[in-house]
């Protein structure tokens, strides 16, 4: 990892971090507008595209990545049961790293931290037209699982999504299977 990440750390955030998450969500929605057709409102905000407090509801988790106490990204984790039909499976619902910190190893380290925090079955869903995200997730998950994952395309609401399914490394360790 790049030496500028000597101060890289990850925090499992609570609702008191909603302002930080809201600010990062604005940037995320801006990035995703290219693929999802999101529009800013009349004030130039994307706030109508998300509701940050709901991400903590129903047992969801929010993680924020920091470098030198400055937020550089977030991960939102929720139940994957609606997508997998399996209890105790988790969905990496949303994941974002600021452009400045992409291709530096920060995203890989952040994803691994989130997966290791919850040792169980995981699902990562990627909109197939999000061209930079598909190879990132394929490479990151393959490295994390030593190639032990499944990948399939599913259509939802006329959009093709790539579903990556795997168990966290911690889950696969002896005594946890």
C-alpha positions in Angstrom: 0.0 0.0 0.0 1.1 3.5 -0.7 3.0 5.2 2.1 0.5 8.1 2.2 -1.8 5.5 3.8 0.2 5.1 7.0 -2.8 6.9 8.7 -5.5 4.8 7.0 -8.1 3.5 9.4 -11.7 2.3 9.4 -14.5 3.1 11.8 -17.8 1.3 12.2 -19.9 4.4 12.3 -23.1 5.1 14.3 -25.9 7.6 13.4 -23.8 10.4 14.9 -21.7 10.2 11.7 -24.7 10.9 9.5 -23.3 14.3 8.4 -20.1 12.7 7.2 -22.0 9.9 5.4 -24.3 12.4 3.8 -21.4 14.4 2.4 -19.8 11.3 1.0 -23.1 10.1 -0.4 -23.3 13.3 -2.4 -20.0 12.5 -4.1 -21.0 8.8 -4.6 -24.3 9.9 -6.3 -22.4 12.2 -8.5 -20.1 9.4 -9.6 -23.0 6.9 -10.0 -25.1 9.4 -12.0 -23.2 8.4 -15.1 -24.5 4.8 -14.8 -27.8 5.1 -12.9 -29.1 8.3 -14.5 -29.3 10.2 -11.2 -30.0 13.9 -11.3 -29.3 16.6 -8.9 -32.2 18.6 -7.6 -32.8 22.3 -8.3 -30.3 23.3 -5.6 -27.6 21.0 -7.2 -27.9 18.4 -4.4 -28.3 14.6 -4.8 -29.8 14.3 -1.3 -33.2 13.2 -2.7 -31.4 10.0 -4.0 -30.7 8.6 -0.5 -31.8 8.6 3.1 -28.7 8.1 5.3 -30.5 7.3 8.6 -32.2 4.3 7.0 -28.8 2.6 6.5 -28.5 1.9 10.2 -32.1 0.5 10.4 -32.8 -3.2 10.4 -29.3 -4.2 11.7 -27.4 -2.4 8.9 -23.8 -1.2 9.4 -22.0 1.8 8.1 -18.2 2.0 7.9 -16.2 5.1 7.1 -12.6 5.0 5.9 -10.3 7.8 7.0 -6.8 9.0 6.1 -5.3 11.4 8.6 -8.7 11.9 10.2 -10.3 12.9 6.9 -13.0 10.7 5.4 -12.2 9.1 2.1 -15.0 6.6 1.7 -17.8 4.5 3.1 -19.3 1.1 3.0 -22.9 0.2 3.8 -23.7 -3.4 4.8 -27.2 -4.8 5.0 -28.8 -8.2 4.9 -28.4 -10.1 1.6 -31.4 -12.4 2.5 -33.7 -10.6 0.0 -31.2 -11.4 -2.8 -29.9 -14.8 -1.7 -32.8 -16.3 0.3 -30.1 -17.3 2.9 -30.3 -16.1 6.5 -27.2 -14.6 7.9 -25.8 -13.5 4.6 -24.6 -9.9 4.1 -24.8 -7.5 1.2 -22.2 -4.9 0.6 -25.0 -2.5 -0.4 -22.9 0.5 -1.3 -19.1 1.1 -1.4 -17.3 4.3 -2.3 -13.7 5.6 -2.2 -12.8 9.2 -3.2 -11.2 9.4 -6.7 -8.0 10.7 -5.2 -7.5 7.5 -3.2 -8.5 5.0 -5.9 -5.9 2.6 -7.3 -3.8 3.1 -4.2 -4.8 0.0 -2.3 -7.2 1.8 0.1 -10.3 0.3 -1.5 -9.0 -3.2 -1.3 -7.9 -2.7 2.4 -11.3 -1.2 3.2 -13.3 -4.0 1.6 -11.2 -6.6 3.4 -11.7 -4.9 6.7 -15.5 -4.8 6.3 -15.6 -8.5 5.2 -13.4 -9.6 8.1 -15.6 -7.6 10.6 -18.5 -9.9 9.7 -17.4 -13.5 9.2 -20.1 -15.0 7.1 -21.6 -15.3 3.6 -21.2 -12.2 1.5 -22.8 -10.8 -1.6 -21.4 -7.9 -3.7 -23.8 -6.6 -6.4 -22.3 -4.5 -9.2 -24.3 -2.7 -11.9 -22.7 -4.3 -15.0 -22.3 -1.0 -16.9 -20.2 0.5 -14.1 -17.1 -0.4 -16.1 -14.5 0.6 -13.5 -16.2 -1.2 -10.6 -16.6 -4.7 -12.3 -12.8 -5.4 -12.7 -12.1 -3.9 -9.3 -14.5 -6.2 -7.5 -13.6 -9.2 -9.5 -9.9 -8.7 -8.7 -10.4 -7.7 -5.1 -12.8 -10.6 -4.3 -10.6 -13.2 -6.2 -7.5 -12.0 -4.2 -9.4 -12.1 -0.9 -10.9 -15.5 -1.4 -8.0 -17.1 -3.3 -10.5 -17.6 -6.2 -13.2 -19.3 -4.1 -16.2 -17.2 -5.1 -19.1 -17.4 -7.6 -20.1 -14.8 -10.2 -23.4 -14.6 -12.0 -25.4 -12.0 -13.9 -28.9 -11.3 -12.8 -31.4 -8.9 -14.3 -33.5 -6.6 -12.1 -35.7 -3.8 -13.4 -34.2 -4.1 -16.9 -30.7 -3.7 -15.5 -28.0 -6.4 -15.5 -26.2 -6.8 -12.2 -23.1 -9.0 -11.5 -23.5 -10.9 -8.2 -20.3 -12.0 -6.5 -20.9 -14.5 -3.7 -18.3 -15.8 -1.2 -17.6 -16.4 2.5 -15.3 -14.1 4.3 -11.9 -15.4 5.0 -12.6 -15.3 8.7 -15.7 -17.4 8.2 -13.7 -20.1 6.4 -11.1 -20.4 9.1 -11.0 -23.7 11.1 -13.9 -24.2 13.5 -16.3 -21.7 11.8 -17.7 -23.8 9.0 
